[in-house]
Amino acid sequence: MCICVNCRHVNSCETYYFISTQHNQIKQTNIVKFKPSRTLIKVNISSHSEKDIKVDWDLVECLSFVEDPGKWLIK
């Protein structure tokens, strides 16, 4: 699971925007202006057949992470 959902910077983070783009789920409403430091993205690739390949992107480490549970929810 991506740690971004509980980060204070989720609404303006360029890494979160990148991951959302990879998932084809662009939810960014604010201007992307925050560049986090030392991020680690885990990419999981699974295949059930040659035509059924799934890729999942998760941010698992970020030195700029500041916990703010539920920040990604629209309030």
PDB file of N, CA, C, O and CB in Angstrom:
ATOM      1  N   MET A   1       0.838  -1.180   0.000  1.00  0.00           N
ATOM      2  CA  MET A   1       0.000   0.000   0.000  1.00  0.00           C
ATOM      3  C   MET A   1       0.885   1.247   0.000  1.00  0.00           C
ATOM      4  O   MET A   1       1.901   1.311   0.692  1.00  0.00           O
ATOM      5  CB  MET A   1      -0.955  -0.004   1.217  1.00  0.00           C
ATOM      6  N   CYS A   2       0.483   2.200  -0.770  1.00  0.00           N
ATOM      7  CA  CYS A   2       1.224   3.449  -0.898  1.00  0.00           C
ATOM      8  C   CYS A   2       1.083   4.278   0.388  1.00  0.00           C
ATOM      9  O   CYS A   2      -0.032   4.501   0.860  1.00  0.00           O
ATOM     10  CB  CYS A   2       0.724   4.256  -2.126  1.00  0.00           C
ATOM     11  N   ILE A   3       2.185   4.724   0.943  1.00  0.00           N
ATOM     12  CA  ILE A   3       2.138   5.507   2.180  1.00  0.00           C
ATOM     13  C   ILE A   3       1.608   6.916   1.940  1.00  0.00           C
ATOM     14  O   ILE A   3       1.315   7.637   2.894  1.00  0.00           O
ATOM     15  CB  ILE A   3       3.523   5.579   2.808  1.00  0.00           C
ATOM     16  N   CYS A   4       1.484   7.314   0.680  1.00  0.00           N
ATOM     17  CA  CYS A   4       1.044   8.676   0.339  1.00  0.00           C
ATOM     18  C   CYS A   4      -0.326   9.031   0.924  1.00  0.00           C
ATOM     19  O   CYS A   4      -0.572  10.189   1.264  1.00  0.00           O
ATOM     20  CB  CYS A   4       1.000   8.834  -1.168  1.00  0.00           C
ATOM     21  N   VAL A   5      -1.207   8.054   1.040  1.00  0.00           N
ATOM     22  CA  VAL A   5      -2.568   8.357   1.483  1.00  0.00           C
ATOM     23  C   VAL A   5      -2.620   8.968   2.876  1.00  0.00           C
ATOM     24  O   VAL A   5      -3.600   9.625   3.227  1.00  0.00           O
ATOM     25  CB  VAL A   5      -3.402   7.108   1.458  1.00  0.00           C
ATOM     26  N   ASN A   6      -1.586   8.761   3.665  1.00  0.00           N
ATOM     27  CA  ASN A   6      -1.563   9.322   5.016  1.00  0.00           C
ATOM     28  C   ASN A   6      -0.493  10.401   5.186  1.00  0.00           C
ATOM     29  O   ASN A   6      -0.016  10.636   6.296  1.00  0.00           O
ATOM     30  CB  ASN A   6      -1.333   8.217   6.025  1.00  0.00           C
ATOM     31  N   CYS A   7      -0.121  11.051   4.093  1.00  0.00           N
ATOM     32  CA  CYS A   7       0.917  12.079   4.150  1.00  0.00           C
ATOM     33  C   CYS A   7       0.326  13.478   3.970  1.00  0.00           C
ATOM     34  O   CYS A   7      -0.578  13.681   3.160  1.00  0.00           O
ATOM     35  CB  CYS A   7       1.981  11.817   3.080  1.00  0.00           C
ATOM     36  N   ARG A   8       0.835  14.412   4.717  1.00  0.00           N
ATOM     37  CA  ARG A   8       0.379  15.803   4.645  1.00  0.00           C
ATOM     38  C   ARG A   8       0.575  16.396   3.249  1.00  0.00           C
ATOM     39  O   ARG A   8      -0.168  17.297   2.859  1.00  0.00           O
ATOM     40  CB  ARG A   8       1.121  16.652   5.676  1.00  0.00           C
ATOM     41  N   HIS A   9       1.557  15.911   2.491  1.00  0.00           N
ATOM     42  CA  HIS A   9       1.902  16.489   1.193  1.00  0.00           C
ATOM     43  C   HIS A   9       1.175  15.853   0.008  1.00  0.00           C
ATOM     44  O   HIS A   9       1.430  16.234  -1.134  1.00  0.00           O
ATOM     45  CB  HIS A   9       3.373  16.373   0.978  1.00  0.00           C
ATOM     46  N   VAL A  10       0.282  14.902   0.245  1.00  0.00           N
ATOM     47  CA  VAL A  10      -0.314  14.117  -0.834  1.00  0.00           C
ATOM     48  C   VAL A  10      -0.990  14.969  -1.913  1.00  0.00           C
ATOM     49  O   VAL A  10      -0.945  14.596  -3.086  1.00  0.00           O
ATOM     50  CB  VAL A  10      -1.318  13.161  -0.258  1.00  0.00           C
ATOM     51  N   ASN A  11      -1.594  16.064  -1.571  1.00  0.00           N
ATOM     52  CA  ASN A  11      -2.336  16.866  -2.544  1.00  0.00           C
ATOM     53  C   ASN A  11      -1.463  17.726  -3.442  1.00  0.00           C
ATOM     54  O   ASN A  11      -1.961  18.300  -4.411  1.00  0.00           O
ATOM     55  CB  ASN A  11      -3.297  17.738  -1.833  1.00  0.00           C
ATOM     56  N   SER A  12      -0.182  17.830  -3.146  1.00  0.00           N
ATOM     57  CA  SER A  12       0.691  18.660  -3.975  1.00  0.00           C
ATOM     58  C   SER A  12       2.007  17.972  -4.335  1.00  0.00           C
ATOM     59  O   SER A  12       2.938  18.630  -4.800  1.00  0.00           O
ATOM     60  CB  SER A  12       0.983  19.956  -3.265  1.00  0.00           C
ATOM     61  N   CYS A  13       2.093  16.682  -4.131  1.00  0.00           N
ATOM     62  CA  CYS A  13       3.345  15.936  -4.297  1.00  0.00           C
ATOM     63  C   CYS A  13       3.528  15.411  -5.716  1.00  0.00           C
ATOM     64  O   CYS A  13       2.628  14.785  -6.275  1.00  0.00           O
ATOM     65  CB  CYS A  13       3.391  14.778  -3.320  1.00  0.00           C
ATOM     66  N   GLU A  14       4.697  15.669  -6.294  1.00  0.00           N
ATOM     67  CA  GLU A  14       4.941  15.203  -7.655  1.00  0.00           C
ATOM     68  C   GLU A  14       5.103  13.684  -7.733  1.00  0.00           C
ATOM     69  O   GLU A  14       4.781  13.090  -8.763  1.00  0.00           O
ATOM     70  CB  GLU A  14       6.176  15.877  -8.213  1.00  0.00           C
ATOM     71  N   THR A  15       5.588  13.050  -6.682  1.00  0.00           N
ATOM     72  CA  THR A  15       5.706  11.586  -6.702  1.00  0.00           C
ATOM     73  C   THR A  15       4.335  10.935  -6.652  1.00  0.00           C
ATOM     74  O   THR A  15       4.083   9.965  -7.366  1.00  0.00           O
ATOM     75  CB  THR A  15       6.564  11.094  -5.526  1.00  0.00           C
ATOM     76  N   TYR A  16       3.448  11.459  -5.817  1.00  0.00           N
ATOM     77  CA  TYR A  16       2.080  10.925  -5.766  1.00  0.00           C
ATOM     78  C   TYR A  16       1.388  11.120  -7.113  1.00  0.00           C
ATOM     79  O   TYR A  16       0.657  10.239  -7.565  1.00  0.00           O
ATOM     80  CB  TYR A  16       1.264  11.610  -4.639  1.00  0.00           C
ATOM     81  N   TYR A  17       1.612  12.253  -7.748  1.00  0.00           N
ATOM     82  CA  TYR A  17       1.039  12.517  -9.067  1.00  0.00           C
ATOM     83  C   TYR A  17       1.572  11.501 -10.082  1.00  0.00           C
ATOM     84  O   TYR A  17       0.813  10.989 -10.905  1.00  0.00           O
ATOM     85  CB  TYR A  17       1.362  13.964  -9.524  1.00  0.00           C
ATOM     86  N   PHE A  18       2.863  11.212 -10.026  1.00  0.00           N
ATOM     87  CA  PHE A  18       3.471  10.219 -10.916  1.00  0.00           C
ATOM     88  C   PHE A  18       2.835   8.842 -10.721  1.00  0.00           C
ATOM     89  O   PHE A  18       2.482   8.175 -11.693  1.00  0.00           O
ATOM     90  CB  PHE A  18       4.986  10.138 -10.672  1.00  0.00           C
ATOM     91  N   ILE A  19       2.691   8.418  -9.462  1.00  0.00           N
ATOM     92  CA  ILE A  19       2.101   7.109  -9.175  1.00  0.00           C
ATOM     93  C   ILE A  19       0.639   7.068  -9.619  1.00  0.00           C
ATOM     94  O   ILE A  19       0.193   6.065 -10.176  1.00  0.00           O
ATOM     95  CB  ILE A  19       2.212   6.785  -7.671  1.00  0.00           C
ATOM     96  N   SER A  20      -0.101   8.127  -9.382  1.00  0.00           N
ATOM     97  CA  SER A  20      -1.493   8.188  -9.833  1.00  0.00           C
ATOM     98  C   SER A  20      -1.577   8.083 -11.349  1.00  0.00           C
ATOM     99  O   SER A  20      -2.478   7.436 -11.882  1.00  0.00           O
ATOM    100  CB  SER A  20      -2.157   9.487  -9.356  1.00  0.00           C
ATOM    101  N   THR A  21      -0.649   8.712 -12.035  1.00  0.00           N
ATOM    102  CA  THR A  21      -0.606   8.638 -13.493  1.00  0.00           C
ATOM    103  C   THR A  21      -0.348   7.204 -13.952  1.00  0.00           C
ATOM    104  O   THR A  21      -0.964   6.739 -14.912  1.00  0.00           O
ATOM    105  CB  THR A  21       0.478   9.578 -14.048  1.00  0.00           C
ATOM    106  N   GLN A  22       0.552   6.509 -13.276  1.00  0.00           N
ATOM    107  CA  GLN A  22       0.842   5.119 -13.629  1.00  0.00           C
ATOM    108  C   GLN A  22      -0.382   4.227 -13.428  1.00  0.00           C
ATOM    109  O   GLN A  22      -0.569   3.255 -14.160  1.00  0.00           O
ATOM    110  CB  GLN A  22       2.016   4.593 -12.794  1.00  0.00           C
ATOM    111  N   HIS A  23      -1.202   4.548 -12.455  1.00  0.00           N
ATOM    112  CA  HIS A  23      -2.421   3.780 -12.181  1.00  0.00           C
ATOM    113  C   HIS A  23      -3.596   4.248 -13.037  1.00  0.00           C
ATOM    114  O   HIS A  23      -4.697   3.706 -12.941  1.00  0.00           O
ATOM    115  CB  HIS A  23      -2.786   3.887 -10.704  1.00  0.00           C
ATOM    116  N   ASN A  24      -3.354   5.256 -13.872  1.00  0.00           N
ATOM    117  CA  ASN A  24      -4.421   5.867 -14.677  1.00  0.00           C
ATOM    118  C   ASN A  24      -5.545   6.410 -13.804  1.00  0.00           C
ATOM    119  O   ASN A  24      -6.713   6.355 -14.188  1.00  0.00           O
ATOM    120  CB  ASN A  24      -4.985   4.850 -15.668  1.00  0.00           C
ATOM    121  N   GLN A  25      -5.200   6.930 -12.640  1.00  0.00           N
ATOM    122  CA  GLN A  25      -6.173   7.472 -11.694  1.00  0.00           C
ATOM    123  C   GLN A  25      -5.726   8.860 -11.244  1.00  0.00           C
ATOM    124  O   GLN A  25      -5.415   9.068 -10.071  1.00  0.00           O
ATOM    125  CB  GLN A  25      -6.345   6.528 -10.473  1.00  0.00           C
ATOM    126  N   ILE A  26      -5.697   9.773 -12.148  1.00  0.00           N
ATOM    127  CA  ILE A  26      -5.242  11.113 -11.807  1.00  0.00           C
ATOM    128  C   ILE A  26      -6.319  11.802 -10.971  1.00  0.00           C
ATOM    129  O   ILE A  26      -7.415  12.076 -11.460  1.00  0.00           O
ATOM    130  CB  ILE A  26      -4.918  11.937 -13.090  1.00  0.00           C
ATOM    131  N   LYS A  27      -6.000  12.079  -9.715  1.00  0.00           N
ATOM    132  CA  LYS A  27      -6.936  12.713  -8.788  1.00  0.00           C
ATOM    133  C   LYS A  27      -6.403  14.051  -8.322  1.00  0.00           C
ATOM    134  O   LYS A  27      -6.976  14.686  -7.437  1.00  0.00           O
ATOM    135  CB  LYS A  27      -7.206  11.808  -7.586  1.00  0.00           C
ATOM    136  N   GLN A  28      -5.322  14.469  -8.911  1.00  0.00           N
ATOM    137  CA  GLN A  28      -4.664  15.692  -8.472  1.00  0.00           C
ATOM    138  C   GLN A  28      -5.538  16.901  -8.773  1.00  0.00           C
ATOM    139  O   GLN A  28      -5.888  17.136  -9.930  1.00  0.00           O
ATOM    140  CB  GLN A  28      -3.294  15.841  -9.145  1.00  0.00           C
ATOM    141  N   THR A  29      -5.888  17.656  -7.770  1.00  0.00           N
ATOM    142  CA  THR A  29      -6.691  18.853  -7.966  1.00  0.00           C
ATOM    143  C   THR A  29      -5.874  20.113  -7.703  1.00  0.00           C
ATOM    144  O   THR A  29      -6.195  21.178  -8.229  1.00  0.00           O
ATOM    145  CB  THR A  29      -7.916  18.823  -7.058  1.00  0.00           C
ATOM    146  N   ASN A  30      -4.845  20.006  -6.915  1.00  0.00           N
ATOM    147  CA  ASN A  30      -3.976  21.147  -6.628  1.00  0.00           C
ATOM    148  C   ASN A  30      -2.782  21.132  -7.575  1.00  0.00           C
ATOM    149  O   ASN A  30      -2.532  20.140  -8.261  1.00  0.00           O
ATOM    150  CB  ASN A  30      -3.501  21.124  -5.152  1.00  0.00           C
ATOM    151  N   ILE A  31      -2.068  22.210  -7.603  1.00  0.00           N
ATOM    152  CA  ILE A  31      -0.867  22.297  -8.420  1.00  0.00           C
ATOM    153  C   ILE A  31       0.231  21.440  -7.794  1.00  0.00           C
ATOM    154  O   ILE A  31       0.478  21.512  -6.590  1.00  0.00           O
ATOM    155  CB  ILE A  31      -0.402  23.771  -8.567  1.00  0.00           C
ATOM    156  N   VAL A  32       0.883  20.633  -8.622  1.00  0.00           N
ATOM    157  CA  VAL A  32       1.982  19.793  -8.148  1.00  0.00           C
ATOM    158  C   VAL A  32       3.180  20.699  -7.942  1.00  0.00           C
ATOM    159  O   VAL A  32       3.780  21.181  -8.902  1.00  0.00           O
ATOM    160  CB  VAL A  32       2.309  18.627  -9.157  1.00  0.00           C
ATOM    161  N   LYS A  33       3.527  20.928  -6.664  1.00  0.00           N
ATOM    162  CA  LYS A  33       4.612  21.857  -6.368  1.00  0.00           C
ATOM    163  C   LYS A  33       5.578  21.336  -5.314  1.00  0.00           C
ATOM    164  O   LYS A  33       6.586  21.978  -5.019  1.00  0.00           O
ATOM    165  CB  LYS A  33       4.046  23.165  -5.916  1.00  0.00           C
ATOM    166  N   PHE A  34       5.272  20.165  -4.744  1.00  0.00           N
ATOM    167  CA  PHE A  34       6.127  19.626  -3.697  1.00  0.00           C
ATOM    168  C   PHE A  34       6.974  18.494  -4.261  1.00  0.00           C
ATOM    169  O   PHE A  34       6.448  17.531  -4.817  1.00  0.00           O
ATOM    170  CB  PHE A  34       5.286  19.134  -2.499  1.00  0.00           C
ATOM    171  N   LYS A  35       8.280  18.616  -4.115  1.00  0.00           N
ATOM    172  CA  LYS A  35       9.201  17.580  -4.584  1.00  0.00           C
ATOM    173  C   LYS A  35       9.802  16.892  -3.355  1.00  0.00           C
ATOM    174  O   LYS A  35      10.648  17.473  -2.675  1.00  0.00           O
ATOM    175  CB  LYS A  35      10.329  18.187  -5.509  1.00  0.00           C
ATOM    176  N   PRO A  36       9.373  15.665  -3.066  1.00  0.00           N
ATOM    177  CA  PRO A  36       9.871  14.962  -1.887  1.00  0.00           C
ATOM    178  C   PRO A  36      11.307  14.492  -2.072  1.00  0.00           C
ATOM    179  O   PRO A  36      11.805  14.402  -3.194  1.00  0.00           O
ATOM    180  CB  PRO A  36       8.978  13.777  -1.569  1.00  0.00           C
ATOM    181  N   SER A  37      11.955  14.198  -0.970  1.00  0.00           N
ATOM    182  CA  SER A  37      13.334  13.721  -1.047  1.00  0.00           C
ATOM    183  C   SER A  37      13.420  12.237  -0.720  1.00  0.00           C
ATOM    184  O   SER A  37      12.694  11.718   0.128  1.00  0.00           O
ATOM    185  CB  SER A  37      14.227  14.520  -0.098  1.00  0.00           C
ATOM    186  N   ARG A  38      14.312  11.588  -1.407  1.00  0.00           N
ATOM    187  CA  ARG A  38      14.628  10.172  -1.199  1.00  0.00           C
ATOM    188  C   ARG A  38      13.394   9.282  -1.120  1.00  0.00           C
ATOM    189  O   ARG A  38      13.069   8.724  -0.072  1.00  0.00           O
ATOM    190  CB  ARG A  38      15.433  10.014   0.059  1.00  0.00           C
ATOM    191  N   THR A  39      12.731   9.169  -2.236  1.00  0.00           N
ATOM    192  CA  THR A  39      11.565   8.291  -2.298  1.00  0.00           C
ATOM    193  C   THR A  39      11.977   6.917  -2.825  1.00  0.00           C
ATOM    194  O   THR A  39      12.931   6.792  -3.593  1.00  0.00           O
ATOM    195  CB  THR A  39      10.459   8.908  -3.192  1.00  0.00           C
ATOM    196  N   LEU A  40      11.248   5.904  -2.403  1.00  0.00           N
ATOM    197  CA  LEU A  40      11.478   4.541  -2.861  1.00  0.00           C
ATOM    198  C   LEU A  40      10.132   3.990  -3.328  1.00  0.00           C
ATOM    199  O   LEU A  40       9.199   3.836  -2.540  1.00  0.00           O
ATOM    200  CB  LEU A  40      12.112   3.642  -1.725  1.00  0.00           C
ATOM    201  N   ILE A  41      10.056   3.702  -4.612  1.00  0.00           N
ATOM    202  CA  ILE A  41       8.827   3.181  -5.203  1.00  0.00           C
ATOM    203  C   ILE A  41       9.008   1.700  -5.469  1.00  0.00           C
ATOM    204  O   ILE A  41      10.003   1.277  -6.056  1.00  0.00           O
ATOM    205  CB  ILE A  41       8.460   3.938  -6.511  1.00  0.00           C
ATOM    206  N   LYS A  42       8.031   0.917  -5.030  1.00  0.00           N
ATOM    207  CA  LYS A  42       8.045  -0.528  -5.258  1.00  0.00           C
ATOM    208  C   LYS A  42       7.074  -0.817  -6.401  1.00  0.00           C
ATOM    209  O   LYS A  42       5.917  -0.396  -6.368  1.00  0.00           O
ATOM    210  CB  LYS A  42       7.654  -1.331  -3.948  1.00  0.00           C
ATOM    211  N   VAL A  43       7.552  -1.531  -7.401  1.00  0.00           N
ATOM    212  CA  VAL A  43       6.724  -1.890  -8.545  1.00  0.00           C
ATOM    213  C   VAL A  43       6.536  -3.399  -8.542  1.00  0.00           C
ATOM    214  O   VAL A  43       7.503  -4.154  -8.640  1.00  0.00           O
ATOM    215  CB  VAL A  43       7.361  -1.406  -9.886  1.00  0.00           C
ATOM    216  N   ASN A  44       5.288  -3.832  -8.429  1.00  0.00           N
ATOM    217  CA  ASN A  44       4.956  -5.258  -8.449  1.00  0.00           C
ATOM    218  C   ASN A  44       4.357  -5.592  -9.806  1.00  0.00           C
ATOM    219  O   ASN A  44       3.417  -4.937 -10.258  1.00  0.00           O
ATOM    220  CB  ASN A  44       3.968  -5.631  -7.292  1.00  0.00           C
ATOM    221  N   ILE A  45       4.902  -6.609 -10.450  1.00  0.00           N
ATOM    222  CA  ILE A  45       4.408  -7.052 -11.753  1.00  0.00           C
ATOM    223  C   ILE A  45       3.901  -8.474 -11.591  1.00  0.00           C
ATOM    224  O   ILE A  45       4.617  -9.355 -11.115  1.00  0.00           O
ATOM    225  CB  ILE A  45       5.523  -6.967 -12.860  1.00  0.00           C
ATOM    226  N   SER A  46       2.656  -8.681 -11.993  1.00  0.00           N
ATOM    227  CA  SER A  46       2.083 -10.022 -11.924  1.00  0.00           C
ATOM    228  C   SER A  46       1.484 -10.378 -13.279  1.00  0.00           C
ATOM    229  O   SER A  46       1.001  -9.517 -14.015  1.00  0.00           O
ATOM    230  CB  SER A  46       1.009 -10.116 -10.803  1.00  0.00           C
ATOM    231  N   SER A  47       1.530 -11.649 -13.579  1.00  0.00           N
ATOM    232  CA  SER A  47       1.045 -12.113 -14.872  1.00  0.00           C
ATOM    233  C   SER A  47       0.308 -13.433 -14.692  1.00  0.00           C
ATOM    234  O   SER A  47       0.819 -14.377 -14.089  1.00  0.00           O
ATOM    235  CB  SER A  47       2.212 -12.270 -15.877  1.00  0.00           C
ATOM    236  N   HIS A  48      -0.903 -13.472 -15.228  1.00  0.00           N
ATOM    237  CA  HIS A  48      -1.678 -14.712 -15.210  1.00  0.00           C
ATOM    238  C   HIS A  48      -1.646 -15.375 -16.586  1.00  0.00           C
ATOM    239  O   HIS A  48      -1.925 -16.566 -16.723  1.00  0.00           O
ATOM    240  CB  HIS A  48      -3.136 -14.438 -14.779  1.00  0.00           C
ATOM    241  N   SER A  49      -1.304 -14.587 -17.592  1.00  0.00           N
ATOM    242  CA  SER A  49      -1.119 -15.064 -18.959  1.00  0.00           C
ATOM    243  C   SER A  49      -0.332 -14.002 -19.709  1.00  0.00           C
ATOM    244  O   SER A  49      -0.030 -12.946 -19.152  1.00  0.00           O
ATOM    245  CB  SER A  49      -2.495 -15.363 -19.663  1.00  0.00           C
ATOM    246  N   GLU A  50      -0.001 -14.263 -20.946  1.00  0.00           N
ATOM    247  CA  GLU A  50       0.768 -13.286 -21.723  1.00  0.00           C
ATOM    248  C   GLU A  50      -0.009 -11.993 -21.941  1.00  0.00           C
ATOM    249  O   GLU A  50       0.593 -10.932 -22.102  1.00  0.00           O
ATOM    250  CB  GLU A  50       1.163 -13.880 -23.067  1.00  0.00           C
ATOM    251  N   LYS A  51      -1.322 -12.069 -21.948  1.00  0.00           N
ATOM    252  CA  LYS A  51      -2.151 -10.893 -22.193  1.00  0.00           C
ATOM    253  C   LYS A  51      -2.648 -10.237 -20.912  1.00  0.00           C
ATOM    254  O   LYS A  51      -3.164  -9.121 -20.950  1.00  0.00           O
ATOM    255  CB  LYS A  51      -3.326 -11.270 -23.048  1.00  0.00           C
ATOM    256  N   ASP A  52      -2.501 -10.904 -19.800  1.00  0.00           N
ATOM    257  CA  ASP A  52      -3.005 -10.383 -18.531  1.00  0.00           C
ATOM    258  C   ASP A  52      -1.848 -10.054 -17.593  1.00  0.00           C
ATOM    259  O   ASP A  52      -1.549 -10.804 -16.664  1.00  0.00           O
ATOM    260  CB  ASP A  52      -3.959 -11.398 -17.869  1.00  0.00           C
ATOM    261  N   ILE A  53      -1.201  -8.917 -17.857  1.00  0.00           N
ATOM    262  CA  ILE A  53      -0.080  -8.465 -17.037  1.00  0.00           C
ATOM    263  C   ILE A  53      -0.533  -7.249 -16.241  1.00  0.00           C
ATOM    264  O   ILE A  53      -1.050  -6.289 -16.813  1.00  0.00           O
ATOM    265  CB  ILE A  53       1.175  -8.129 -17.916  1.00  0.00           C
ATOM    266  N   LYS A  54      -0.344  -7.284 -14.930  1.00  0.00           N
ATOM    267  CA  LYS A  54      -0.747  -6.184 -14.060  1.00  0.00           C
ATOM    268  C   LYS A  54       0.476  -5.588 -13.378  1.00  0.00           C
ATOM    269  O   LYS A  54       1.375  -6.304 -12.939  1.00  0.00           O
ATOM    270  CB  LYS A  54      -1.773  -6.661 -13.011  1.00  0.00           C
ATOM    271  N   VAL A  55       0.489  -4.262 -13.299  1.00  0.00           N
ATOM    272  CA  VAL A  55       1.592  -3.548 -12.670  1.00  0.00           C
ATOM    273  C   VAL A  55       1.016  -2.680 -11.556  1.00  0.00           C
ATOM    274  O   VAL A  55       0.074  -1.921 -11.783  1.00  0.00           O
ATOM    275  CB  VAL A  55       2.384  -2.685 -13.712  1.00  0.00           C
ATOM    276  N   ASP A  56       1.575  -2.790 -10.363  1.00  0.00           N
ATOM    277  CA  ASP A  56       1.122  -2.008  -9.220  1.00  0.00           C
ATOM    278  C   ASP A  56       2.288  -1.184  -8.690  1.00  0.00           C
ATOM    279  O   ASP A  56       3.368  -1.716  -8.437  1.00  0.00           O
ATOM    280  CB  ASP A  56       0.542  -2.926  -8.109  1.00  0.00           C
ATOM    281  N   TRP A  57       2.065   0.110  -8.524  1.00  0.00           N
ATOM    282  CA  TRP A  57       3.092   1.051  -8.069  1.00  0.00           C
ATOM    283  C   TRP A  57       2.752   1.497  -6.649  1.00  0.00           C
ATOM    284  O   TRP A  57       1.625   1.918  -6.390  1.00  0.00           O
ATOM    285  CB  TRP A  57       3.199   2.285  -9.031  1.00  0.00           C
ATOM    286  N   ASP A  58       3.698   1.411  -5.737  1.00  0.00           N
ATOM    287  CA  ASP A  58       3.498   1.850  -4.355  1.00  0.00           C
ATOM    288  C   ASP A  58       4.727   2.597  -3.849  1.00  0.00           C
ATOM    289  O   ASP A  58       5.859   2.149  -4.031  1.00  0.00           O
ATOM    290  CB  ASP A  58       3.193   0.646  -3.442  1.00  0.00           C
ATOM    291  N   LEU A  59       4.491   3.726  -3.221  1.00  0.00           N
ATOM    292  CA  LEU A  59       5.575   4.435  -2.548  1.00  0.00           C
ATOM    293  C   LEU A  59       5.722   3.804  -1.168  1.00  0.00           C
ATOM    294  O   LEU A  59       4.778   3.808  -0.377  1.00  0.00           O
ATOM    295  CB  LEU A  59       5.294   5.994  -2.454  1.00  0.00           C
ATOM    296  N   VAL A  60       6.892   3.269  -0.881  1.00  0.00           N
ATOM    297  CA  VAL A  60       7.090   2.563   0.387  1.00  0.00           C
ATOM    298  C   VAL A  60       8.011   3.298   1.348  1.00  0.00           C
ATOM    299  O   VAL A  60       8.049   2.987   2.538  1.00  0.00           O
ATOM    300  CB  VAL A  60       7.644   1.194   0.124  1.00  0.00           C
ATOM    301  N   GLU A  61       8.757   4.278   0.833  1.00  0.00           N
ATOM    302  CA  GLU A  61       9.651   5.050   1.700  1.00  0.00           C
ATOM    303  C   GLU A  61       9.821   6.455   1.142  1.00  0.00           C
ATOM    304  O   GLU A  61       9.957   6.648  -0.067  1.00  0.00           O
ATOM    305  CB  GLU A  61      11.028   4.351   1.840  1.00  0.00           C
ATOM    306  N   CYS A  62       9.812   7.437   2.046  1.00  0.00           N
ATOM    307  CA  CYS A  62       9.965   8.830   1.639  1.00  0.00           C
ATOM    308  C   CYS A  62      10.440   9.626   2.856  1.00  0.00           C
ATOM    309  O   CYS A  62       9.795   9.609   3.904  1.00  0.00           O
ATOM    310  CB  CYS A  62       8.618   9.411   1.064  1.00  0.00           C
ATOM    311  N   LEU A  63      11.557  10.315   2.714  1.00  0.00           N
ATOM    312  CA  LEU A  63      12.071  11.097   3.843  1.00  0.00           C
ATOM    313  C   LEU A  63      11.234  12.339   4.121  1.00  0.00           C
ATOM    314  O   LEU A  63      11.347  12.936   5.191  1.00  0.00           O
ATOM    315  CB  LEU A  63      13.506  11.503   3.581  1.00  0.00           C
ATOM    316  N   SER A  64      10.398  12.733   3.169  1.00  0.00           N
ATOM    317  CA  SER A  64       9.547  13.909   3.356  1.00  0.00           C
ATOM    318  C   SER A  64       8.186  13.565   3.951  1.00  0.00           C
ATOM    319  O   SER A  64       7.352  14.453   4.134  1.00  0.00           O
ATOM    320  CB  SER A  64       9.356  14.616   2.038  1.00  0.00           C
ATOM    321  N   PHE A  65       7.951  12.300   4.252  1.00  0.00           N
ATOM    322  CA  PHE A  65       6.664  11.862   4.773  1.00  0.00           C
ATOM    323  C   PHE A  65       6.364  12.539   6.111  1.00  0.00           C
ATOM    324  O   PHE A  65       7.182  12.521   7.030  1.00  0.00           O
ATOM    325  CB  PHE A  65       6.643  10.335   4.932  1.00  0.00           C
ATOM    326  N   VAL A  66       5.174  13.137   6.199  1.00  0.00           N
ATOM    327  CA  VAL A  66       4.681  13.723   7.449  1.00  0.00           C
ATOM    328  C   VAL A  66       3.274  13.169   7.640  1.00  0.00           C
ATOM    329  O   VAL A  66       2.377  13.462   6.849  1.00  0.00           O
ATOM    330  CB  VAL A  66       4.693  15.325   7.416  1.00  0.00           C
ATOM    331  N   GLU A  67       3.079  12.372   8.682  1.00  0.00           N
ATOM    332  CA  GLU A  67       1.806  11.685   8.865  1.00  0.00           C
ATOM    333  C   GLU A  67       0.647  12.647   9.103  1.00  0.00           C
ATOM    334  O   GLU A  67       0.710  13.541   9.946  1.00  0.00           O
ATOM    335  CB  GLU A  67       1.907  10.721  10.017  1.00  0.00           C
ATOM    336  N   ASP A  68      -0.409  12.428   8.329  1.00  0.00           N
ATOM    337  CA  ASP A  68      -1.664  13.163   8.463  1.00  0.00           C
ATOM    338  C   ASP A  68      -2.754  12.215   7.953  1.00  0.00           C
ATOM    339  O   ASP A  68      -3.193  12.334   6.809  1.00  0.00           O
ATOM    340  CB  ASP A  68      -1.645  14.551   7.654  1.00  0.00           C
ATOM    341  N   PRO A  69      -3.195  11.269   8.805  1.00  0.00           N
ATOM    342  CA  PRO A  69      -4.121  10.227   8.365  1.00  0.00           C
ATOM    343  C   PRO A  69      -5.353  10.776   7.648  1.00  0.00           C
ATOM    344  O   PRO A  69      -6.000  11.716   8.110  1.00  0.00           O
ATOM    345  CB  PRO A  69      -4.557   9.410   9.547  1.00  0.00           C
ATOM    346  N   GLY A  70      -5.659  10.155   6.493  1.00  0.00           N
ATOM    347  CA  GLY A  70      -6.840  10.519   5.727  1.00  0.00           C
ATOM    348  C   GLY A  70      -6.703  11.789   4.918  1.00  0.00           C
ATOM    349  O   GLY A  70      -7.708  12.290   4.414  1.00  0.00           O
ATOM    350  N   LYS A  71      -5.509  12.333   4.768  1.00  0.00           N
ATOM    351  CA  LYS A  71      -5.304  13.595   4.058  1.00  0.00           C
ATOM    352  C   LYS A  71      -5.813  13.531   2.617  1.00  0.00           C
ATOM    353  O   LYS A  71      -6.254  14.545   2.076  1.00  0.00           O
ATOM    354  CB  LYS A  71      -3.826  13.963   4.066  1.00  0.00           C
ATOM    355  N   TRP A  72      -5.758  12.371   1.999  1.00  0.00           N
ATOM    356  CA  TRP A  72      -6.154  12.211   0.604  1.00  0.00           C
ATOM    357  C   TRP A  72      -7.676  12.297   0.419  1.00  0.00           C
ATOM    358  O   TRP A  72      -8.144  12.510  -0.699  1.00  0.00           O
ATOM    359  CB  TRP A  72      -5.642  10.879   0.074  1.00  0.00           C
ATOM    360  N   LEU A  73      -8.441  12.136   1.483  1.00  0.00           N
ATOM    361  CA  LEU A  73      -9.903  12.195   1.377  1.00  0.00           C
ATOM    362  C   LEU A  73     -10.357  13.607   1.058  1.00  0.00           C
ATOM    363  O   LEU A  73      -9.776  14.577   1.546  1.00  0.00           O
ATOM    364  CB  LEU A  73     -10.565  11.708   2.676  1.00  0.00           C
ATOM    365  N   ILE A  74     -11.374  13.721   0.256  1.00  0.00           N
ATOM    366  CA  ILE A  74     -11.946  15.030  -0.023  1.00  0.00           C
ATOM    367  C   ILE A  74     -12.815  15.408   1.177  1.00  0.00           C
ATOM    368  O   ILE A  74     -13.733  14.680   1.553  1.00  0.00           O
ATOM    369  CB  ILE A  74     -12.778  15.028  -1.366  1.00  0.00           C
ATOM    370  N   LYS A  75     -12.508  16.546   1.759  1.00  0.00           N
ATOM    371  CA  LYS A  75     -13.226  16.962   2.976  1.00  0.00           C
ATOM    372  C   LYS A  75     -14.185  18.093   2.671  1.00  0.00           C
ATOM    373  O   LYS A  75     -14.876  18.575   3.568  1.00  0.00           O
ATOM    374  CB  LYS A  75     -12.239  17.396   4.073  1.00  0.00           C
TER     375      LYS A  75
END
